[in-house]
């Protein structure tokens, strides 16, 4: 479990500069999808009995094109989230300017729902509404459930692409190297990748590593089995 210091200086620095959501979601999302989609192509093409050259060609095309597509989609989605936060902030600024008493009542209600009562509630309401930035920040969180830490679209996109690339290239290695029994080796390496992704993900979870690893392995295995079955239907 993560530990951190509790001196006044450490607390002030940590609370004053929160890390935000980070890139864990983007990394896990990109890695799992990279391994699943690339192996799905490998399994489907192998199931259809096509050559290793076609497997490598289609696999590399998927890693680059689909990886970029996912990164672009993540960038656009994260940017839309950021734009929405900015839009809502403008709305709150306008409301505070036009309807200060109504917005003050909203602050009071938010604080009351956090457990403040009586004089403490009055004093806290006065203190927050005296500072416009604190006022807006509380409204963003309390009324809309939005974090005070802005998301980073470019960082999210790059993390997704790199994770997709790293995991997505694994199923292709045996075919690129021209190894014998390449499909079996590719299957094994891909299952190991799924397992490793799940195990690493458990460091940020309360679930035991083996459960997280097994869950990811099952998800990837089902996707691979479906792709291989569909490819086998077209085997000459």
N, C-alpha and C positions, 0 to 999 in steps of 0.2 A: 504494500500500500504506500502511495506517495506521501512523503513527509515534507514539511516546510517549516521555516522558522517563525517564531511568534514574538520577536522583539518589536518595539514600536516602529523602528525604521523598516524592518522587513515587511511588516503588515502594511505600512503606508505605501511602500513601493509596489507590493503585490496587488493591493486593492486599487491603487491609482493607475496601474497599467496591466489590466487583465489580458490574458493571452487570447481570449476568444475561443471559438470552437476548434481552431487548428485545422490540420489537413488530414486527420485520421480517416474521416468518412470518405474523402476523395481518394485516398490511397487504397483503402480496402475495396471501394467500389470499382476503381480502375483495375486493380490486380485481379479480382475475382472475374470481372467481365472479360478481361484480356485472356485469361486462361480458358474460360468457358467457351468464348466465341471462337478462338483459334483452334482449340481442340475439337470443337464441333465441326469445323471445316475439315480438319485432319480426319476425324472419324467418318464424316459423311463421304469424303472423297475416297478414303481407303475402303469403306464399305461398298462403294460403287466399283471398286477394282481398278481405279485409275493409277497413273504412274506417280512416282515420287516427285518428279519435276513439277507436275500439276499441283501436287500437295504443297510443295514449297512456294510455288508462284502464288497460289490463292492464299496461302497462309500469311506470306509477307504482305500481300496486298491488304489483307484484313488487319494485320497489326498496325500498318501505317495509316490506312484510310479510316478504319473504324476507330482506331485510337485517337486520331485527329478529330474525327466527328464527335466522339464522346467528350474530348477536351473542349471543343467549341461549344457543345451543348451545355457543358458544365459552366463554362465562362458566361454564356448568355443567361443561364438560369441564375447564377450567383449575382451577375450584374443587375438582373431584373429585381432580385431581392434587395440589393443595395439601392436601386432607384426607388423602390417602393418605400424603403425606410426614409429616404430623403423627402419623398412626397408627403409622407405622414408627418414628418418633422415640420414641414412648411405649414401643414394644416394646423398643427398645435401652436405654432408661432402666431398664426393668424387668429386662432381662437383666444389665445391669451391676450392678444391686443384688443380684440373686439368684445370678448365676454369674460373679463378677468374674474368676476365673482363666481360665475358658473364653473370656470376652470379651477378656481380655488376650492370650491365644494368638491370637485372631483379629486383633488389632491387629498383633501380631508378624508374622503371615503376610502381612497386607496390605503392611507395610513391606518384608518380605523380597522380595515380588514387585515392589516398586519398585526393588530393587537393593541394599538395605542388608544388611550382613553383619557378623558378629562383634560387637565391643564397641560399634560405632556402632549396630547394630541393637538391642542391649540398652538403650543409653542413650536412643535415640529412643523405644523402647517405654515406658520408665520415665517419660520427660518427658511423653508424650501422655496416658498413663493417670493421671497426677497431676492433670490438669485435666479435669473431667467434660465440659465443653462441647467441648473439643478431641477428646476421646475419642469422643463421640457424632457429631461432625461427620465424623471419619475413617471411622467405621463406616457412616454414611449414604452416603458416597461410595464407599468401598472394597467394602462388602458388597452395596449395593443400586444403586450407580451413580447416586445422586441428588445433584443440585447443592445446595450450601449456600445458594443464593439462592432465596428463595421466589418462585413465579410470582404475577402480579397479575391476578386474574380480571376486575375491572372495567376495567382498562386494556386488556386483551386484547379484551374485548367492544366497548368504544368504538372501538378502532382498526379492528376488523373492520367495524363498522357504517359508520363514516365512509368507509373505503376502498371498501366496497361501494356506498355512496351516490354517491360522487364518480365512480367508473368506470361504475356502472350507469345513471346519468342520461344519459351521452354518446349512446347509440344513439337516445334519444328526442328530442334537440334538433331535428332537422330536421322532425319531425312536430309538435312543440310550436309551432315557429315557422311552420308551414304552408309550408315551402319546396317548390318544385317538384322532382320527381325525388327525393323525400325518402328513399326506400328506398336508392337508390344512395349518397346522401350519408351516410346512417346506416351503411351497410356500410363505406364508406371511413373514417369517423370511428372506428368500432369497431375496424377493423383497425389503424389508427394507435394507438389506445389499447392494444391487445394488444402492439404493437411497443414502445411507450414503456414499458409495465410491465416487459417483458422486459429492455429496455435499462437501465432504472434498477436492476433486480434484479442486474445484472452488477457493480454497484459493491461488492456484498457477496459476490462470487464470483470464482474464478480463471478462469472461462470468459470469452472475449472477448464484448464487448457484442453483437455481431451474432449470435453463436450463441444467446445467451440470449434476445435479441429474436425471432429466427427461431423458436425452440422455442415460445415463448409464442404467437406469431402462428399457428403451425400448430395448436396445441391449440385456440385460440379459433376458427380458421377451420373446423376439422373439426366442432366443436359447432354452429356457425352453419349449415354446409351440411346437417347432419343435420336440424336444426330446419326449415330452409326446405323440404327435400325432403318431410318429413312434412306440413307445411302445404300444399304443392302438391298432395298426394294428395287433399285435400279441397276443392280449388278447384272452384267450380261450373262 
